[in-house]
Amino acid sequence: MAPGDPDLAVELAGKAARVSHDGEAVYGAQVIAAIEAMAFVEKDIDKLIDAGLARIPRDCLIARMIADIRKWHREDGDWRKTRERIEKNYGYDKYGGNCHIIPNHALIILALLYGEGDFQKSVMIVNTSGWDTDCNSGNVGCIIGIRNCLAGFENGPDWRGPVADRALIPTADGGRCVTDALTEAYHVINIGRALAGLPPEAPKNGARFHFEAPGAVQGFMPEESPETRGVASVSNAAGHSHAGTRSLAVTYKGLATGRSARVVVGTFLAPESMGGGGYSLVASPTLYAGQKVSAAVSADPASSGPVRCRLFLRHYGEKDAPVTVIGPEETLAPGAARELVWRVPDTGGQPVARIGLELLSDARAGGTVYLDYLTWDGAPETRLWKPEKAGSAWSKAWVNAVSNFQEWGGVIQNEGRGMLIQGTREWTDYAVTASISPHMGEKAGIAARVQGLKRYFCLLLCRDGKVRLIKALDGDKTLSESPLAVELDAKYEMKLAVRGNRVTGWVNGHQVAEAVDADRPLTGGAVALVIEEGRMQVLDVRVSPLD
């Protein structure tokens, strides 16, 4: 966010760190932030560390510890020996808490000094040194990654291939969870551009998958099945794009009757990502029924012959078994280009797990098809509540921020406000409807344009005899209210529509609220069920485009 500007980086890191920490923890965060900012323009490791030290108090513990590690580095010449000194003087036994910053920050400095700017060596040292290995390796990898750029990954092991840019990020803004490195890079880039007073960048008119960086495959991988194994490979290619400079090359060999080439990308959690435990992932799907998918493809002129090309998707089905749905097909002659357009069909309320591109031929064929972009837009037209003969995948599609979510329809919040959230920031103009029965609750209702737990519009049935339209942004603001005697256990059909900056609410077919959102408007987001200190029974939830 602040390339070459360590002062801005330190300011931002201090504000973020003080949300939950103070003192030495803040200084440690600021040192890392300054190093990262300077790594864009400076290669010397000692100068990078100096940049961090120059922006924290000289007599603080972090500064004294870094001075010790630099001295030991000069004296020891062996990272293992210096690591022993760190444990003796700054080890976990010296500080309380689970993962104290002092010992772990020490290992980051250790790896930077002994790693000498080499990515593999630096990450090996910090990871082998133990303690809080994920955070320490993440910080070291980030710093050396910035310093060395993409060229730093070209030696040694294949760091990028097995990961294929895939990223899973737990957040209450569930549509941001299943993502990729390039998408997240552009989020960070555009925050930095906003801070610098520059307009955002949106390659290929904002396409979700645009491949506009060397090596970027954005999560696309060959699908391995008996009829596709070994047929396809993916890589990033320069050119073959009408709207940009790069594309995804899908190279195939041995294509023939009964053997197809398929490449896929995740749009929701895979079955193995749905487990419990402290690190279980919370996410919503990114693609829904009713949305329009567009993809631009072209065939390399040197390909051996024409191939048939089509989109396909897989969604969860009965008892979470995968269901494949095939899109419209186009034939690509060598050198030809086509745009594939497909409106995602009804999935019966089941989450879409992945989308992909399939190549087929009736004769033995080899060659390359280039995917210029793949994207989707528009409001969904889908049912979100429990499908018939469902497994558990449909319930995992909800970001669960309530005390108890019972899959047969009960939603309980013991204290304060709870929410069940599903959808993405890209949803703008749409209507959400739900059939609910409040039971022993203070407030119950629905929300739209949800951007996490603190930013949304909600229409609430309130126990004090009012129905309220509320905007949550730095606290609650009531936009509209009207009298409505709420009967516990009665059924209410609720609807909340958002179009532009106008928000309108209905209860049982009667309009009860309307407002114009002119102050820091919420322009897009997911939907949610809202319950405050009580329980409600949910019978149905649907999202649909506006007429």
PyMOL commands that set and color helices and strands:
alter all, ss='L'
color gray80, all
select helices_A, chain A and resi 6-17+24-39+45-53+61-76+79-90+92-94+101-115+119-128+133-148+150-153+174-176+181-195+203-206+271-273+318-320+393-396
alter helices_A, ss='H'
color red, helices_A
select strands_A, chain A and resi 166-168+178-180+221-222+232-238+246-255+261-266+292-299+307-316+322-332+337-343+352-360+365-377+382-383+399-401+404-405+410-422+430-439+443-450+456-462+466-472+476-483+492-499+502-507+510-516+526-544
alter strands_A, ss='S'
color yellow, strands_A
deselect
rebuild
show_as cartoon
